[in-house]
Amino acid sequence: MRVARIICQKSEHFLTMNPRLIFRWTAFLLAGGYCIRMLIFGGWEHFGGPFRFLTVWALFASFFAFSRMMAIEEGRSMRRWDGFVCMTAVINTMVVFLYWRLYFADPNSVTTDGQLGAWHLEMYLHALGPALQVIDTIFVHRSYRRLGPAFAWLVGVIALYLMWAELVLQPLNTSPSGTLTSGLPYPFLNNLAFADRAVFYGVNLATGVVLLLIYAGIAWAVRRRFPAPVAP
């Protein structure tokens, strides 16, 4: 009976929380759950395991970002992490665009066998999770006020991932293999010469910068149209 009362009290507390807190708890728990799943079932047969993929970097960045938002929401921190959360939203969006564009052009270019994994995992990593991150940064956290830190985070994380792929993963892995090289995490990259990969990387970095500017414009319009309520 005591356990039932505690469960009822927790349920009533959850139902009386404001919608923003419910949204953030949901986003935080989903990201945390999929991070744990990735660590256990992500596949460690190759060096780097699931962290070979930018998608997984975006997932763990989202989990950290949502944890910081929860800390702010519950009054445990005043640090906003604007630059980091903006970068995370942009990286997640890049992952969505790149993955589905490449997948629909040639499934084998981003998967080893041309087949999607578990449907709920694919939908979270390449649709729902990124959407939650973007919604939080624009409508809840109201980020994109200072683009300098966001730009620095974006360039820094992309550069770090590219060095990880080119200087660590490629020499230490033999799979996937392509016509020109092997070890790079996405199969199609192994069919490109380094000069062609550099062009691909540059185009996608430029895409990230454009996305950052687009989100900044949307966030500015949202702040003007729906000003944040002033605390009494």
N, C-alpha and C positions, 0 to 999 in steps of 0.2 A: 504493500500500500504506500509506504514511504517513497519507494522508487517511482511509483505511478504519479504521486503528487509532484515530485521533482520534475518529471518529464512534462507534466501539465503546466507547471510554472514556467519552464524553459520555453514551451510552445507558446504560451500566452505572451511571454516577453518578446519572442521573435515576431509575433503577429502585431505587437504594438510598436515595433521599431519603425523609424521613418523609412520611406522607400529607398532613399539613398544608401542607408546602412544595409538594407536587405540586398540591394544591388551589389554593394561592395563585398559583403559576406559571400554571396553567390559566386562572384567572379574570383575571389580569393580561394575559396574551397575547390572550385573547379580547377584552377591553375595548380593548386597544391596537389590535388589528386592525380592529375595527369603528369606532374613532375615525378611523383612517386612511382607511378606506373612506368614511366620512361626509364627510370633508374633500374627497375626490376626486370622489365620485359623489353627494354630498348634494343637489345642485341649488342653483345660485347665481343663478338668473334673477330672483329677488326680493331686495330689500334684506334683509340678515341671513342669507341662505342657509339652511342647515339649523339654524342657531342661532335661528331663529324659534320652534322647537318645544321645549317643556319636556322632551320625551323625550330630545332631544340634550343638553340641559343635564344631565340625569340620567346619560346615558352618559359624558360627560366627567368628571363628578363621580366616577363609579364608577372610571374609569381612574385618576384622581388618588388616590382612596382605596386602590385595590389597589396602586398604586406605593408608597404610604406603608406599607402592610402588608408588602410585600416588603422594604422597607428595614429594618423592625423585625425581620422573620424572619431576615434575613441579618446582623443586628447592625450595620447602618450608621446606625441612628437609634434613639433612645430615646423620641422624641415619639410619643404614642399617637393624637392627632387624634380623640379620642373623639366630641366634639361634631360634627365634620364627617362622620365615617363614619356616625353615627346619623342625621343629617339626610339623607345620601345614600340610606340604606336606606329611609327614610320617603318621600322624593321618588320613588324608583323604584317603590315600592308604590302611591303615588298615581297615577303614570303608568299602571300596569297596570290598576288599578280603573277609572280615568276612560276610558282608551282603549277597553277591551273593552265597558264598559257603554254608552258612546256608539256604538261601532261596531255592536253587535248591535241597538241601538234604531234607528239610522239610519246606515248606512255613509257616506253623504254628509256627515254632520255632522263627521267628523274626517278624511276624505280628499276630494280634489278630484273624483275620479271614482267614488267608492264601491268602489274596488278596493284590495285589499291589495297591498303591494309584494312584493319577493322573500321567499319564505316563511321562509328562514333568518334574514333580517334582522328580519322581524316577530317571529319566535319569540325571537330573542335580545333585542331591545329591549323587548318586552312580555311576556316570560316568563322565559327562562333567565337573562339578565343581572341583572335585579332579584332573582331567587331566590338567585343566587350572593352578591350583596351582603348580603342579609338573613341568609343562613347564616353568612357570615363575621362579621358584627357580633354575632350572638347566640351562636354555638357555637365560633368560633375566636378572634376578637378579644375577645369577652366585654365588649361595650360597655354603654352605658346605666347606668353607675354614677353619673354626675352629669348630670342632665337640663337644668340651666340652660344650659350651652353648646350642647347639642343644640337646645333650644328657640330660642335666639338665632339659630343658624345656619338653622334651619327658617324662622322668620319673615323673616329677612333675605333669604334666597335667593328665597322666594316673592314678597316685596315687590319685590325687584329685577327678577324676571322680569315681574311685572305692569306695572311702570313701563316696562320695555323694550317690552312688547307695546302698551300704551296710548299711551305718549308718543313712541315711536320708530317702531315697525313700522306702526301704523295710519296716521300721517300720510305715511309714505314709500312705502307699498305700495298698489296699487289692486286687488290680487288676494290672496286670494279676496274676492269681493264678496257682500253679503247684502242683505236688504230694508231695513236701517237704516244700515249703514255698510260699510266695506271695509278691507282691509289687516290685520285681526287674523288671527293665524296659523291658527286653527281655524275652518272655515267657519261652524259654528253660532253662534259668538260674534258674527258680523256680522249676525245676525238678532235680537240682543238690544239693548235700550236700555241705556245706561250703568248705570242703577239696577239693572236685572236682572242685568247682568254683575257688579256689585258684590256682589249677594246670592250669585251663583254662586261668586265668588272667596272670600267669607267662609265659605260652607259648606265649601268644599274646604280652606281653611286650618284650620277646626275639625276636619275629617276627619284632616288631617295630625297635629294635636295628639293626637287620640284614638289614632291609629296609633302615635305615639311612646310613649304611655303603655302601650298593649298590648304593644309590643315590650319595653318596660322591665320589665313584669311577667313576660313569658316569660323574658327574660334572667336576672331574679332567681331564678326557679324553676330554671333550668338551672344557675346557679352553686351553688345549694343542693344540688341533686341530684347534680351532677357537679362537685365542686370541682376547680379547676385543680391539676395536679400541682406539688408543691413541688420547686424545683431542689435537687439534692444539694449 
